[in-house]
Amino acid sequence: MNRRNVMIAGAGLLAGLFSRAQVASAKPASKFEVAYSDAEWKRRLAPRQYYILREQGTERPFSSALLKEKRNGVYACAGCALPVYRSADKFDSGTGWPSFVRAIKGNVGTSIDKSWFMTRTEVHCRRCGGHLGHVFDDGPPPTGKRHCINGDALDFVAAARKAKSS
């Protein structure tokens, strides 16, 4: 493991030490198409999904099954099923989280996140406001961006297979 990965893994472990009460709350529901009460979000989402999507948490690095997902398809917001990333834009960043060079145009929003003693660009679902992850400027071409996304914030939808013609 290189120095960068050790630092990233350490940050992920540190995140787990903070209680949910110390994590900034999610965006106000009133400005999104899909809006539920806090109780309804808790009912609809698994605890880890709720923590990430609604409380801006993060999962432990290398814990997401989506890291190894190689099939063609789309990654949708686990909160509202809006497709937010394409498998064609996924790459292995070595950071421990699913990474993408770009989002599906118009399906994510961004905001400034000043938590963790740094300034980052947060990515959230434009339809429900769910926290997905962050964007960094150390990605590969063609964008140079790395959308570092929590796997628990996503559902993978495999592309339909084409029927064989006879």
C-alpha positions in Angstrom: 0.0 0.0 0.0 1.5 3.4 -0.9 1.5 6.5 1.3 -1.6 8.0 -0.4 -3.6 4.9 0.2 -2.5 4.7 3.8 -3.6 8.3 4.3 -6.9 7.7 2.6 -7.5 4.5 4.6 -6.7 6.4 7.8 -9.2 9.1 7.0 -11.9 6.5 6.4 -11.1 4.9 9.7 -11.2 8.3 11.5 -14.6 9.0 10.0 -16.0 6.0 11.8 -14.8 7.4 15.1 -17.1 10.4 14.9 -20.7 10.0 16.0 -23.5 10.7 13.6 -24.4 13.8 15.7 -21.0 15.3 14.7 -21.6 14.9 10.9 -23.3 17.7 9.1 -26.9 17.1 8.3 -28.1 16.5 4.7 -29.5 19.3 2.5 -33.0 20.6 3.3 -35.5 18.3 1.8 -37.8 21.1 0.5 -35.5 22.0 -2.5 -35.5 18.5 -4.0 -38.1 16.6 -6.2 -37.9 13.6 -3.9 -38.4 14.6 -0.3 -39.3 12.5 2.7 -39.4 13.1 6.4 -36.4 11.9 8.4 -38.5 9.0 9.8 -39.5 8.0 6.2 -35.9 8.1 5.0 -34.9 5.8 7.9 -37.6 3.4 7.0 -36.7 3.3 3.3 -32.9 3.1 3.7 -30.6 0.6 5.3 -28.7 2.1 8.3 -25.4 2.5 6.3 -27.2 4.1 3.4 -29.0 6.5 5.7 -25.8 7.4 7.4 -24.1 8.2 4.0 -27.0 9.7 2.0 -28.8 11.7 4.7 -26.0 12.4 7.3 -23.1 12.9 4.8 -21.1 10.0 6.3 -18.6 7.8 4.5 -18.0 4.1 4.3 -14.8 2.4 5.2 -12.4 2.2 2.3 -12.3 -1.1 0.4 -15.6 -2.2 2.0 -17.9 -1.7 -1.1 -18.8 -4.7 -3.3 -19.2 -2.1 -6.1 -15.4 -1.7 -6.2 -15.2 -5.0 -8.1 -18.3 -4.4 -10.3 -17.2 -4.8 -14.0 -20.5 -5.2 -15.8 -22.0 -2.6 -18.2 -24.8 -0.6 -16.6 -25.5 2.4 -14.6 -25.0 3.3 -10.9 -28.2 4.9 -9.5 -28.7 6.9 -6.3 -29.8 4.4 -3.6 -32.2 7.1 -2.2 -34.3 7.7 -5.3 -33.0 5.5 -8.1 -31.9 8.4 -10.4 -29.0 7.1 -12.6 -26.0 9.2 -11.6 -22.9 7.4 -13.1 -22.2 5.1 -16.1 -20.0 2.0 -15.9 -18.1 3.3 -18.9 -16.9 6.2 -16.7 -15.7 4.1 -13.8 -12.0 3.5 -13.1 -9.9 1.9 -10.4 -8.4 4.8 -8.4 -6.8 2.6 -5.8 -8.4 4.7 -3.1 -10.9 2.2 -1.8 -14.1 3.8 -3.1 -15.8 3.5 -6.5 -14.4 6.2 -8.7 -15.7 7.8 -11.9 -14.3 10.4 -14.3 -17.7 12.1 -14.7 -21.4 12.0 -13.6 -24.3 11.6 -15.9 -24.9 15.2 -17.1 -27.5 17.1 -15.0 -28.0 14.3 -12.5 -25.7 15.4 -9.6 -25.2 18.7 -7.9 -22.2 20.0 -6.0 -21.6 22.1 -3.0 -18.6 23.2 -0.9 -17.8 20.9 2.0 -15.5 22.5 4.7 -15.6 19.5 7.1 -12.5 17.6 8.2 -10.4 20.7 8.3 -10.3 21.0 4.5 -12.3 22.4 1.6 -13.7 19.8 -0.8 -16.4 19.6 -3.5 -19.3 17.4 -2.3 -21.4 15.5 -4.8 -25.1 15.0 -4.1 -28.0 13.5 -6.1 -29.9 16.4 -7.8 -33.3 14.7 -7.3 -33.2 13.8 -3.5 -30.2 15.6 -2.2 -28.5 12.4 -1.0 -24.8 12.7 -0.3 -22.8 10.6 -2.7 -19.2 11.5 -2.1 -16.7 14.1 -3.3 -14.9 15.3 -6.5 -11.1 15.7 -6.6 -8.8 17.1 -9.3 -6.5 14.0 -9.5 -8.5 11.9 -11.9 -7.5 10.5 -15.3 -8.2 12.0 -18.8 -10.4 13.1 -20.3 -11.8 15.1 -17.4 -8.9 15.0 -14.8 -11.6 14.6 -12.2 -12.1 11.8 -9.7 -15.6 11.4 -8.4 -14.9 9.4 -5.2 -18.3 7.9 -4.4 -19.6 5.8 -1.5 -20.7 2.4 -2.8 -23.5 2.3 -0.2 -25.0 5.5 -1.7 -25.4 3.6 -5.1 -27.3 0.7 -6.6 -25.9 -0.9 -9.7 -28.3 -1.6 -12.5 -26.9 -3.9 -15.1 -27.5 -3.2 -18.8 -30.0 -5.4 -20.5 -28.4 -8.1 -22.6 -29.2 -8.0 -26.3 -31.1 -11.0 -27.6 -29.3 -13.1 -30.1 -30.7 -12.9 -33.6 -31.2 -16.1 -35.5 
